[in-house]
Amino acid sequence: QVRLVESGGGLVQSGGSLRLSCAASGFTSNIDAMRWYRQALGKERELVAGIRRVGGSTNYADSVKGRFTISRDVPKNEVYLQMNSLKPEDTAVYYCNAYKLLRDYWGQGTQVTVSS
């Protein structure tokens, strides 16, 4: 089992910044990728950003490219999402995801609210 705990969400004004953190514990070896997803009220969950274990390559949703940055601290088993230039449409619950051996693990989510 992999346990994921997110932190860092909150309320911020449009144009502001937030940094989300995700701490992984348990059987964290061989996690293939860590990702951030988000789900806005009434919408489907969508991929925001991901980072692969091998090589650290990253990918982003088009809507956040140039504003969000995913990074990791391998010894700490943590992954981060730096969110800059936030917009009201970024308002959602953000979920940390770990993909390991063809299985997805999820955190409980953290609310991000961007006011206009």
Backbone hydrogen bonds in HBPLUS format (Angstrom, degrees):
<---DONOR---> <-ACCEPTOR-->    atom                        ^
c    i                          cat <-CA-CA->   ^        H-A-AA   ^      H-
h    n   atom  resd res      DA  || num        DHA   H-A  angle D-A-AA Bond
n    s   type  num  typ     dist DA aas  dist angle  dist       angle   num
A0027-PHE N   A0001-GLN O   2.85 MM  26  5.66 167.0  1.87 163.0 159.9     1
A0003-ARG N   A0025-SER O   2.87 MM  22  5.12 170.1  1.88 141.5 144.9     2
A0025-SER N   A0003-ARG O   2.85 MM  22  5.12 149.1  1.95 146.0 154.1     3
A0005-VAL N   A0023-ALA O   3.03 MM  18  5.26 149.6  2.12 138.5 148.1     4
A0023-ALA N   A0005-VAL O   2.93 MM  18  5.26 163.7  1.96 144.7 145.8     5
A0007-SER N   A0021-SER O   2.89 MM  14  5.24 139.5  2.06 147.7 150.5     6
A0021-SER N   A0007-SER O   2.86 MM  14  5.24 164.5  1.88 147.7 150.7     7
A0010-GLY N   A0111-GLN O   2.94 MM 101  6.13 116.3  2.36 139.3 157.0     8
A0113-THR N   A0010-GLY O   2.90 MM 103  6.13 168.2  1.91 158.4 158.0     9
A0012-VAL N   A0113-THR O   2.89 MM 101  6.31 157.5  1.95 164.1 171.6    10
A0115-SER N   A0012-VAL O   2.89 MM 103  6.27 154.1  1.95 149.5 157.4    11
A0016-GLY N   A0013-GLN O   2.92 MM   3  5.52 153.8  1.99 144.3 146.3    12
A0014-SER N   A0115-SER O   2.69 MM 101  5.61 132.3  1.92 169.6 167.5    13
A0015-GLY N   A0086-LEU O   2.68 MM  71  4.84 165.8  1.70 144.5 149.8    14
A0086-LEU N   A0016-GLY O   3.05 MM  70  5.47 174.4  2.05 153.5 153.8    15
A0018-LEU N   A0083-MET O   2.94 MM  65  5.24 150.1  2.03 143.4 153.0    16
A0083-MET N   A0018-LEU O   2.78 MM  65  5.24 167.4  1.79 176.4 177.9    17
A0020-LEU N   A0081-LEU O   2.90 MM  61  4.98 164.8  1.92 141.1 140.7    18
A0081-LEU N   A0020-LEU O   2.89 MM  61  4.98 151.0  1.97 137.1 140.5    19
A0022-CYS N   A0079-VAL O   2.80 MM  57  5.22 133.6  2.02 158.0 168.2    20
A0079-VAL N   A0022-CYS O   2.96 MM  57  5.22 152.6  2.03 142.5 151.5    21
A0024-ALA N   A0077-ASN O   2.89 MM  53  5.44 168.3  1.91 169.6 173.3    22
A0028-THR N   A0026-GLY O   3.03 MM   2  5.65 125.4  2.34 107.7  92.1    23
A0032-ASP N   A0099-TYR O   2.70 MM  67  5.59 139.0  1.86 151.9 164.6    24
A0053-ARG N   A0032-ASP O   2.86 MM  21  5.32 169.7  1.87 142.8 140.2    25
A0033-ALA N   A0099-TYR O   3.39 MM  66  5.33 152.0  2.47 135.8 141.4    26
A0099-TYR N   A0033-ALA O   2.94 MM  66  5.33 166.8  1.95 160.2 161.0    27
A0034-MET N   A0051-ILE O   2.96 MM  17  5.46 164.3  1.98 157.6 160.5    28
A0051-ILE N   A0034-MET O   2.82 MM  17  5.46 152.0  1.90 160.4 169.5    29
A0035-ARG N   A0097-ASN O   2.81 MM  62  4.97 162.8  1.84 145.0 148.8    30
A0097-ASN N   A0035-ARG O   2.78 MM  62  4.97 150.8  1.86 156.6 154.8    31
A0036-TRP N   A0049-ALA O   2.77 MM  13  5.30 161.8  1.80 157.2 160.7    32
A0048-VAL N   A0036-TRP O   2.78 MM  12  5.44 162.3  1.81 152.8 153.2    33
A0049-ALA N   A0036-TRP O   3.23 MM  13  5.30 157.6  2.28 137.4 141.9    34
A0037-TYR N   A0095-TYR O   2.83 MM  58  5.07 165.3  1.86 152.1 157.2    35
A0095-TYR N   A0037-TYR O   2.77 MM  58  5.07 158.3  1.81 133.9 141.6    36
A0038-ARG N   A0046-GLU O   2.88 MM   8  5.47 149.2  1.98 148.8 159.0    37
A0046-GLU N   A0038-ARG O   2.79 MM   8  5.47 162.8  1.82 157.0 161.0    38
A0039-GLN N   A0093-VAL O   2.87 MM  54  5.31 147.4  1.97 142.1 152.9    39
A0093-VAL N   A0039-GLN O   3.06 MM  54  5.31 171.6  2.07 132.7 132.2    40
A0043-LYS N   A0040-ALA O   2.95 MM   3  5.32 159.5  1.99 137.9 135.6    41
A0061-ALA N   A0048-VAL O   2.87 MM  13  5.12 152.2  1.94 146.9 142.4    42
A0050-GLY N   A0059-ASN O   2.93 MM   9  5.31 148.6  2.03 148.0 151.6    43
A0059-ASN N   A0050-GLY O   3.05 MM   9  5.31 144.7  2.18 140.5 143.4    44
A0052-ARG N   A0057-SER O   2.92 MM   5  5.45 158.7  1.96 153.6 160.5    45
A0064-VAL N   A0061-ALA O   3.05 MM   3  5.64 160.2  2.09 117.2 123.1    46
A0067-ARG N   A0064-VAL O   2.95 MM   3  5.42 161.0  1.99 136.2 139.5    47
A0068-PHE N   A0064-VAL O   3.03 MM   4  5.59 158.2  2.08 164.2 162.0    48
A0084-ASN N   A0067-ARG O   3.00 MM  17  5.11 156.7  2.06 133.7 140.6    49
A0069-THR N   A0082-GLN O   2.83 MM  13  5.06 149.1  1.93 142.1 151.5    50
A0082-GLN N   A0069-THR O   2.83 MM  13  5.06 162.6  1.86 157.6 154.2    51
A0071-SER N   A0080-TYR O   3.13 MM   9  5.22 155.4  2.19 131.8 136.6    52
A0080-TYR N   A0071-SER O   2.82 MM   9  5.22 164.3  1.84 142.5 145.5    53
A0073-ASP N   A0078-GLU O   2.83 MM   5  5.21 161.9  1.86 148.2 149.3    54
A0077-ASN N   A0073-ASP O   2.96 MM   4  5.97 115.4  2.39 143.2 161.0    55
A0078-GLU N   A0073-ASP O   3.18 MM   5  5.21 168.9  2.19 140.7 143.2    56
A0077-ASN N   A0074-VAL O   3.03 MM   3  4.96 148.7  2.14 101.7 111.5    57
A0090-ASP N   A0087-LYS O   2.86 MM   3  5.39 163.7  1.88 120.0 125.1    58
A0091-THR N   A0088-PRO O   3.06 MM   3  5.61 164.5  2.08 116.5 120.7    59
A0092-ALA N   A0112-VAL O   2.95 MM  20  5.52 147.2  2.06 147.1 157.6    60
A0112-VAL N   A0092-ALA O   2.87 MM  20  5.52 164.0  1.89 161.4 166.7    61
A0094-TYR N   A0110-THR O   2.80 MM  16  5.26 173.1  1.80 149.4 147.1    62
A0110-THR N   A0094-TYR O   2.87 MM  16  5.26 144.6  1.99 137.2 148.5    63
A0107-GLY N   A0096-CYS O   3.02 MM  11  5.30 145.5  2.14 152.0 152.9    64
A0098-ALA N   A0105-TYR O   2.96 MM   7  5.08 156.0  2.02 136.7 143.5    65
A0105-TYR N   A0098-ALA O   2.84 MM   7  5.08 147.5  1.94 149.3 158.2    66
A0100-LYS N   A0103-ARG O   2.89 MM   3  5.28 164.1  1.91 157.2 158.3    67
A0103-ARG N   A0100-LYS O   2.90 MM   3  5.28 144.3  2.03 111.3 122.5    68
